[in-house]
Amino acid sequence: MGFDGTTSRHHESRPDVAKALCTERKQLVLGIGNVLLGDDGVGVRLTEQLRGLEPSLPSRYVDGGTLSFSLLSHLEEAAALLVIDAADLGAAPGTVQVFEDEAMDRFLAKSRRRSVHEVGLCDLLDMARLRDCLPPRRALLSVQPAVIDWSESLSPPVADAIEGALAQALAVLRRWNATP
């Protein structure tokens, strides 16, 4: 139960509080991966680059590393969630694909073993659902890795995909920002 007597974290009985919370909440960009494992670190690297590209967007950029439930507090504060990660898309290395809302949920549920981190991501999203704080807008931007092995460098096809992946991520964030 909250301090204002409500039980829902969305404060449905207090529209003024709900509106204030929505305007304070930001888009969360969560980069996942291990930068010491080559292409596995693409999510963290893309998130770092996005941070400086368009400072006018109301976004918060978090290096989620290899995930943990401590990231739940970031989800609780988010109006929208963009997760960026390497994932096995069954495509050529460097392929970028975006899954939004229910398509993201279906992709993660159908292919729990396509990324080292997706089991943790599924668990994190399930925890957010249980706490009634799953951001209503969410997307997963995935990049098909070529090499996941000890290396601090991205493989050539994944490095070549960075510019296109940044453009796709910005397109999602701008669309969310334009649509209240």
C-alpha positions as CSV (number, residue, x, y, z in Angstrom):
1,M,0.0,0.0,0.0
2,G,1.3,3.4,-0.9
3,F,1.6,6.5,1.2
4,D,-1.5,7.9,-0.4
5,G,-3.6,4.9,0.5
6,T,-3.7,3.3,-3.0
7,T,-2.6,-0.2,-3.7
8,S,-1.8,0.1,-7.4
9,R,1.6,1.6,-8.3
10,H,-0.2,3.3,-11.3
11,H,-2.4,5.4,-8.9
12,E,-5.6,4.9,-10.9
13,S,-7.7,6.6,-8.2
14,R,-5.5,9.8,-8.4
15,P,-5.3,11.0,-12.0
16,D,-3.1,14.0,-10.9
17,V,-0.6,11.7,-9.3
18,A,-0.6,9.3,-12.3
19,K,-0.1,12.2,-14.7
20,A,2.9,13.5,-12.7
21,L,4.4,10.1,-12.5
22,C,4.1,9.6,-16.3
23,T,5.7,12.9,-17.1
24,E,8.6,12.1,-14.7
25,R,9.2,8.6,-16.1
26,K,11.7,8.2,-18.9
27,Q,12.4,5.8,-21.7
28,L,14.9,3.3,-20.4
29,V,17.6,2.0,-22.8
30,L,19.1,-1.1,-21.4
31,G,22.2,-2.5,-23.0
32,I,22.9,-6.1,-22.2
33,G,26.1,-8.1,-22.8
34,N,29.6,-8.8,-21.8
35,V,32.1,-6.5,-23.6
36,L,34.9,-9.1,-23.0
37,L,33.1,-11.7,-25.1
38,G,33.3,-10.0,-28.6
39,D,29.9,-9.7,-30.2
40,D,28.1,-10.4,-26.9
41,G,29.0,-6.9,-25.9
42,V,27.1,-5.2,-28.8
43,G,24.2,-4.2,-26.6
44,V,26.4,-2.3,-24.1
45,R,28.4,-0.7,-26.9
46,L,25.3,0.5,-28.8
47,T,23.8,1.9,-25.6
48,E,27.0,3.8,-24.9
49,Q,26.9,5.3,-28.4
50,L,23.2,6.2,-28.2
51,R,23.7,8.1,-25.0
52,G,25.4,11.0,-26.8
53,L,23.5,11.0,-30.1
54,E,20.3,12.8,-29.2
55,P,20.3,14.4,-25.7
56,S,16.9,16.0,-26.2
57,L,15.2,12.5,-25.9
58,P,13.9,11.8,-22.3
59,S,15.9,8.6,-22.1
60,R,18.0,7.0,-19.4
61,Y,20.9,4.7,-20.6
62,V,21.9,1.8,-18.4
63,D,24.7,-0.7,-18.9
64,G,22.8,-3.9,-17.8
65,G,25.9,-6.1,-18.2
66,T,24.9,-9.7,-17.9
67,L,21.7,-8.9,-16.1
68,S,20.5,-9.1,-12.5
69,F,17.3,-8.5,-10.6
70,S,18.9,-5.3,-9.3
71,L,17.8,-3.8,-12.7
72,L,14.1,-4.1,-11.6
73,S,14.3,-0.7,-9.9
74,H,15.2,0.8,-13.3
75,L,12.1,-0.8,-14.9
76,E,9.9,0.5,-12.1
77,E,10.9,4.0,-13.1
78,A,10.5,3.6,-16.9
79,A,7.6,4.6,-19.2
80,A,9.2,2.6,-22.0
81,L,11.9,0.0,-22.3
82,L,14.3,-0.6,-25.2
83,V,16.6,-3.6,-24.6
84,I,19.6,-4.0,-26.9
85,D,21.3,-7.3,-27.0
86,A,23.0,-9.9,-29.2
87,A,20.7,-12.8,-30.0
88,D,20.6,-15.8,-32.3
89,L,18.1,-14.6,-35.0
90,G,18.9,-17.5,-37.3
91,A,20.2,-14.9,-39.8
92,A,23.5,-13.7,-41.2
93,P,25.9,-12.1,-38.7
94,G,25.2,-8.4,-38.3
95,T,21.5,-8.7,-39.0
96,V,19.5,-6.3,-36.9
97,Q,15.9,-7.0,-35.9
98,V,13.5,-5.1,-33.6
99,F,10.7,-6.8,-31.7
100,E,8.1,-4.6,-30.1
101,D,5.6,-5.1,-27.3
102,E,3.9,-8.6,-27.7
103,A,6.3,-9.5,-30.5
104,M,9.1,-9.1,-28.0
105,D,7.3,-11.2,-25.5
106,R,6.7,-14.0,-28.1
107,F,10.3,-13.9,-29.3
108,L,11.7,-14.2,-25.8
109,A,9.2,-17.0,-24.9
110,K,9.7,-18.9,-28.1
111,S,13.5,-18.8,-28.1
112,R,14.7,-18.8,-24.5
113,R,18.1,-20.1,-25.5
114,R,19.0,-17.7,-28.3
115,S,21.0,-15.4,-26.1
116,V,23.2,-16.0,-23.1
117,H,21.0,-13.4,-21.3
118,E,17.4,-14.0,-22.5
119,V,16.6,-16.4,-19.6
120,G,17.6,-13.5,-17.2
121,L,15.7,-11.0,-19.4
122,C,12.6,-13.2,-19.3
123,D,12.9,-13.5,-15.5
124,L,13.4,-9.8,-15.1
125,L,10.3,-9.0,-17.3
126,D,8.3,-11.5,-15.3
127,M,9.3,-9.9,-12.1
128,A,8.2,-6.5,-13.5
129,R,4.8,-8.1,-14.5
130,L,4.4,-9.4,-10.9
131,R,5.1,-6.0,-9.5
132,D,2.8,-4.4,-12.0
133,C,5.6,-2.2,-13.3
134,L,6.3,-3.6,-16.8
135,P,6.7,-0.6,-19.1
136,P,3.7,-0.5,-21.5
137,R,6.0,0.2,-24.4
138,R,8.9,-2.1,-24.8
139,A,11.2,-3.3,-27.6
140,L,14.1,-5.6,-28.1
141,L,16.7,-4.6,-30.6
142,S,18.7,-7.7,-31.4
143,V,21.9,-8.1,-33.4
144,Q,23.0,-11.5,-34.8
145,P,26.5,-12.2,-33.4
146,A,29.2,-13.8,-35.4
147,V,31.7,-14.5,-32.6
148,I,31.1,-14.9,-28.9
149,D,34.5,-15.6,-27.5
150,W,37.2,-13.8,-25.5
151,S,37.7,-10.6,-27.3
152,E,37.2,-6.9,-26.6
153,S,36.4,-6.2,-30.3
154,L,33.3,-6.7,-32.4
155,S,33.5,-9.0,-35.4
156,P,33.6,-7.2,-38.8
157,P,29.9,-7.9,-39.7
158,V,28.6,-6.8,-36.3
159,A,30.8,-3.7,-36.3
160,D,29.4,-2.9,-39.8
161,A,25.9,-3.2,-38.4
162,I,26.4,-0.5,-35.7
163,E,25.3,2.5,-37.8
164,G,22.0,0.8,-38.9
165,A,21.3,-0.5,-35.4
166,L,21.7,3.0,-34.0
167,A,19.3,4.4,-36.6
168,Q,16.7,1.7,-35.8
169,A,17.1,2.4,-32.0
170,L,16.7,6.1,-32.5
171,A,13.6,5.6,-34.7
172,V,12.0,3.6,-31.9
173,L,12.9,6.2,-29.2
174,R,11.8,9.2,-31.4
175,R,8.4,7.5,-32.2
176,W,7.8,6.8,-28.5
177,N,8.7,10.3,-27.6
178,A,6.4,11.7,-30.3
179,T,3.4,9.6,-29.1
180,P,2.3,10.2,-25.5
